[in-house]
C-alpha cells in the first residue's frame, strides 16, 4: 500500500457522434443544498395539503372560512415548482453538449426534462476553460442570482456580443481534458477570429 491519495476518475462521458463529438457532464452537486431544499419543500407542501378540501364529508361552509383565496395558490405553486426544479437539478441534473459540423448544442436536463440551446458553430469564438472560483462567489450560487449554475461553468465561448457559459459541475482539471478532446474534433472552435 503506497498511501497515495487515489486518482479521481473523470465524471463526464465523451462519445463520438456523426460528424462530431458528444459530452455529458453532471450538474453542480450539493448534498447540503439538496437536503435543505427537500426539508423546505416538505414544510412548503404540508400546509398546502392541509388547506385543500380533500375530505368529501367536509362541509363547504366550514372549509370556506379557513381556506385561503384561490389566487393564493398561484405563487405557492410557483415556489413549489422552483424548489422541485432546484432539487432535481442538484441531485440528477446533467448537461449534454453536442458539436457537429454546423451546431454546438447545450442541453440542460434533470430526470429527462430540460431544454436545448443551439449555437451556429461558424459564430462560436474562443471556446476556453475559465476559472469559476471568484472571491464574490456565494453558497449555492444564490448570491450571484444563479442557483442552477446556468450562467457559470468551467467552459465559456463568445457568441457575438455575448459570452456563453456551461459545465457548472466540471472541475477545471477535467474541463481542460474535455477541451483537448473538443479541440481534437473541432479545432476551429478555439480560435478567437
N, C-alpha and C positions, 0 to 999 in steps of 0.2 A: 504494500500500500504506500503510495507516494505522498499522500497528504495534500495534494494539489486541489484547488477549487475545480469542480467539474466544469467542463466547457459547455456553455449554453447552446442548445440547438436553435436553428432559425425557426421562427414561428410562422413565417409566411410560406406559401406554396407557389411555386413557379411552374408554368406549363407552356408548351408551345401550342399556338393556335394557328389556323390557316392564315398565313401572311403576317404573323407577328408573335406576340407574347402575352400571356395572361398571368396576373399575380393576384393572389388572395391573401389579404392581410387582416389580422384581428383588429377590432376596435380597441380604444384605450380602455383597459380594465381597471376597476377599483372595487375591491371587495367591500371596503368600508362604505363607499358611496352606495353600492347596491343594497347593503343591509339597511342603511339609513333611509333610502327611498322605499324599500319594502315595508319597513315599520311605519313610515309616514303614510304610505298608501293604505295600510291596514286601518290606521286611525282616520284616514280620509273616507274610506268606503263604509266602515261600520255605521257611522251616524247616517250616512246616505241610505243604507238599507233600512235603518230604523224608522225613517220618515215615510217610506213607501207604503202604500195601502196593500200589503201582501195578504193579510188575513181576510178571506171573503166574508167572515162573520162580523167584522168590524163595521160599525155604523159610519156612514159618510159624514154625519154631522160632528161626531167627536173627533174624527180624523181631520176634518177641515179646519178645526180650531187650532190644531197643533202643527199641521203641515205648512212648510214654507211655500211661498208663491211659486208657481211653475217656472218663472223666469230665473229663480234662484238656482235651478238645476243646470242651467247653461254654463255659467262659469265653474260650477262644481265639476261638471263633466269634463270641461276643457282641462282643468287642473289634474283630474284623474288620468286623462289620456296622455298629458305631458309626462306625468310620473311613470306611467306604464311604458311609454316610449323610452324614457331615460333608463329605466330598469332593463328593458330588453336590449338596448344598445350597449349598456355597461356590461351585461352578462353574456350576450350572444351575438353582438354586432360584428360586422366584418365589412371590409372594403375590397371590392374586386375591380382591379384595373386591367383593362384590355387595350392593347395597342396593335393596330393593324396598319395597312397601307395608308389609309386616309383618316382614321379616327383614333383618338385617345379617349376612352370612356372610363369614368369613375362611377361605380355603383356602390352605394352605401345601403346596407340592409341589415335587418335583425329578424330572425325567425322567418325568413323568406319574404318579408315585406320591405320594400325600400324604393329608392329612386335612382335613376341613372342620369348623369350629365355627360354629354358628348362634346368633344372639342375637335376642331379640324387640326390634324397633325401639321399641316402647312403653316398654321398660325401659332403653334406652340414654340416658345423660345426658352432657352436656358433652363431645361429640366435639371434640378440640382437637389442635393441634400442640404437641409438647413437645420440649425440648432434650435430646437423648440423651447429650450430652457431659457427663461428670462427672469430677471430679478423681480419683475412685477407679476409673475405668474401666481395663480392662486389655486386653492383647493378645488379640484374637480373642474376647473375651467369656469366656474361661476363668476369670479371676479372679472374675467375678461368677457363675460357675456357669451361664453362658448362651452356649455356643459357637455355638448355632444362631440366636441373635438372636430367640428366641421370646418372651422377656419384656421385650425392649427394642424401641424403634422410635420413629419420628417422630410417630406418632399414638397417642392414648390416649382412652379413654372410660370413664365409670363405669357399671358394671352391677351394681346392687345394692350390696353392700358391697365389691366388688372393682373394681380398675382393670385394664382390658384394654389391652394394647399391641400394635401391629403397625406394619409399614412399616419394618423394620430396614435396608433397602437404599436408603431415600429420604432425601436431604438435607433439612434444614429449609426451604430456599427452595422446593424442589419440593413439599414437603408442604403449604406454605401455598397454593400454586396448586391442588393437588388438593383441599384443604379448601374453597376457594372454589367449586370445581365441585360438591362434595358438598352444600354449603350451598344452592347454586342449585337442586339437585334435591330435597333433603330438609332444609329449614330447621329443622325441629323437633329434629334430632339435636344441634345445638349448644347447645340450652337446658339450663340446669342444674336446672330444676324438674321 
